[in-house]
Amino acid sequence: MEIDVTNEKKKAIDFIVNSSSLSELIKTETELLGRNGLINSLLKQLKNIIPEKRKTVGININALKQEVITLINQKKQLLSQKIDDKNIDVTMPGTSIKTGTLHPITIAITEISSIFSKLGFIRMSYPEVEWEYLAFDTLNMPKTHPARDDFETTFVNGEPHPTYGKMILTPHTSSGQIREMWRLKKPPIRMINIGKCYRPNWDATHTPMFHQFEGLCVDTDINITHLKGALDYFAKEYFGENTQTRLRPHHFQFTEPSFEVDISCTMCQGTGILRQSRDSGTSQDDLKVKCKICKSGWLELGGTGMVHPNVLISGGIDPIKYSGWAFGFGIERVIMMKYGVDDIRNYYSGDMRFLSQF
Amino acid sequence: MNIKVLHSWLLEYLDTKATPPQIQQYISLCGPSVESVEKIQNDWLYDIEITSNRIDTVSVVGIAREISTILNRFEIPALFKKPILLEPSSPNNILPFTIKDNGKLTKRLMAIVMDNITVSKSPDFITKRLEAAGIRSLSNIVDITNYVMLEIGHPTHVFDYDRIKTNTFILRHANKGEKITTLDKKTHDLYETDIIIDDGTGRIIDFPGIMGTANSVVTDKTKRIVFFIESNNPQAIRRSSMKHGIRTMAASINEKNPHPALVQDALFRVIELYQTYAKAEIASPVYDLYPNPLTSKKISIDIPFIHKKIGVPMDKKQIISILTDLQFEVKTKQDNLEITIPTFRYFDMYEKEDIIEEIARIYGYHNIPGQLPPLAYIQQPKDIEQIFNYQNVIKTYLKHQTWYETMNYSAYSKLLLSAFDLKETDHLHITNTISEDIKYLRVSIIPSLLKNIKENGGFSTDLKLFEIAKTYKPQKASLPEERFKLSLVTKGSFLSLKGLIEALLKELHVEKYSFTLSSHPFFSSTVQAHLLIENVVVGVLGKVKNSIMEHMQLTDSVFAAEFDFEKLIEKARLMPIYKPYNPYAAIQLDLTTPLNQSYAKIVQIAKESAPHITQITLKDTYKDNVTLHLIFSSPNRNYTEKEALIELEKIKNNILV
């Protein structure tokens, strides 16, 4: 005769697992470990086993007995815990774990750099205190350009450079274009320059410091289609897949042609009209209201264009062989457009009522 | 700048059946942005943004010209009706008049004297059109000057002939100490860079291109007028207008350099309207000082170059038709186009790219497809990559350790600087700052963070703030050294701040660091330390000293730290140095001992006295005692408690010696 201990073990475990109450478990315990239980009946059959195998089988049966005892005890513990579980108040707050916050600009910078890195654009950082020459002359803005005067540019008292002129705080991130051209000496160029910009303007919609992200792409055969493609990609990645973009003619000294980019309004989905349910009244119709965020369905994202040949020349790049596009958008502005974080003055006030939200 | 124009006025120069909303939609895509179109009674009002390069469109005529070209591309018939302006007839009686611009302060001057005028209310259409544009209607004489500015796009000015007793206009620079009273009755002290008109006796009778003066302006009693237009130096206009804060529409247009040819158009149109609506009679020849007339300008471009830059093939016929619609003259020779620029586009057309913009915008940017730029690999410099990566790592870590990130302006006030005993001369400063609060470029971030603590007084008792930003250290004969710094402030304690810094170093897997005494001027002389990583000073932490606290009007202790960001991350690693774990049993024992010397010294003694110590941590402090938690082990066998106790005894004795 033979005894299949493995098979018996399976039966025993099934019994224990299927016992769903303490009383059932006690019944199972008797069935397994009682005087006439499974283990004992197996031990009784031992005498029928051929002597050579009897010892091994005996050891296996005893091991089984020990395991059954352990499993029954564990199960007893679990079943008695179940009785102890009171109904809890799930609305009570969990044990509080504190956390700090990141500045919204940091969050946006991370998001933006990651979007462009997928296209192979590298993030750079260039001086915030710069020479006039790099912020203006090299960008096709002659000495007489109004943006260079005291009302639009922030001047710094450092000793002027004999050829590069006065020291200023960068009024835009575009000086990074020239710095990157000088660094690489030769295209291809794929750059995102994110930095602080400064203009002497402080009111409800302007702060004297703000952030811009500047994209620059220079290569052989870059044309308007590549600018459109890249802007469309960015708008869909950052603002959502249904976002539409459009270019409108505009004017900037450092690009030609120059465009203003609009995206379809994130609030009214480009319709210019918001639907609101009526608060009261008999009509079931929704109330149609003009969207307050956009100009008839579109939101201005910022300025862009094909790099002006004079800018390429300043950067030491042959404008006949190479061409490129560039843009410079405000980070505060894209955050406002995407997340509705308005009053720009809050960004740099250090006010915890603002900072602690993010 | 923006202009507001009524649809009915546009139709005087434009034939089209397009609806105003259609015009808004199409013009915005290919030309100036129509920001809004609004129904007003039986008419529509456009609000149009004019970019600084296209000052030729700051007028009804200019907009009509743009609209006609663009609508045709959308297959909506439209025809531009060019204004027909006739040279005025010769005068019967000539009233004496002299103009002098010996210094050539203007590019062109035109003037005419008119007699027997009738001052009255303007006809309704003029009043309505001006008011819709946001200009107050005063009298026919004044209104017509504004009407023509809006219609033709060049500012104009009218004087009372009899109030200028000398009949003489002399353009000159102002002298120091001279004053001017503009027609809004405000008096301005003039700068020597300002250009004014003198009547020959030293009396100032105009601020040309910017605003008229109270002493020469027309009144209800005016009988004879001088009508006068000058083409100004745009930089001079900009400078004077900004310096005196006189931002008239005339100044806004003049500083953008309208073409001198428009001076004549505007003059002829005004004469025509004065004759019709003020019964004016011509009383002088037309004066015209135009010493250097602008000649015509040509740009040559090849068709394949146009294709290459736009990225869309376009046929030659289409290109030529766009350009001729825009009133460019085109001569073709195979694939080459020789283009003559119309006068009104003289100052915004310089090179081939300008022509490409014209072709592409009228073709329609919406008709150009998009594609991603071809992939190219450019290596990001490793140091830059590290800075940005670790900024993210550190900011995120600090956030999870309950710290708040803040961003302040890159400059602080003289008051803040002196509270911290910083020297003005160690800073660069902004020479034209708009607020004294942001004048000196930061050399440290701590002052700004302390200001945040002060200003958030009521927010929380355990405020923890940090900022990573560039600081600007002046350099001799070069741009300042811009270095990122990480700064932290907290109301906690020295050890809580030190603990955070140690945890941060652990996060960065920096192992070989130490803290040593320091003497930084921001901190209490006894509660501060340098952080050294591999024996290089990386930064400092400490308790903000009392004199600063007093200046900042803070009472609860504040602790701060500041690190050079690049030095802090120089030895950082994303993964620690891997060591195989010791499989043998280790013995853990505690040792309580009096703190009779520095903690570092005690640890050093322990390590030196017990060769099997593998780890020492501080378990507790009580009064002047410390309890250390010690782990003993051997790399090649199970270590026994008996052996460990012998080493422990040795440590005790050596500490107490």
Interface residues (C-beta under 8 A of the other chain):
Chain A: K98 T99 G100 T101 L102 H103 I105 T106 T110 S113 L119 G120 I122 R123 M124 S125 P127 E128 V129 E130 W131 T144 P146 D149 D150 F151 T154 F155 V156 N157 G158 E159 M167 L169 L184 P188 I189 R190 M191 K196 Y198 P200 N201 W202 P208 M209 C217 D219 D221 I222 N223 I224 T225 H226 L227 K228 G229 A230 L231 D232 Y233 R246 L247 R248 P249 H250 H251 E256 P257 S258 F259 E260 K295 S296 M306 H308 P309 S323 Y347 Y348 S349 G350 D351 M352 R353 L355 S356
Chain B: S28 L29 C30 G31 P32 S33 E35 S36 T51 S52 N53 R54 P234 Q235 R238 R239 M242 E255 K308 K309 I310 G311 V312 D348 E351 K352 E353 D354 I356 E357 A360 R361 Y365 H366 I368 P369 G370 Q371 L372 P373 P374 L375 A376 Y377 I378 Q379 Q380 I384 I387 F388 N392 K395 T396 L398 K399 H400 Q401 T402 W403 Y404 E405 T406 M407 N408 Y409 S410 L428 H429 I430 T431 N432 T433 I434 S435 I438 L441 S448 K451 N452 E455 N456 F459 S460 L463 K464 L465 K470 Y472 P474 K476 A477 L479 P480 E482
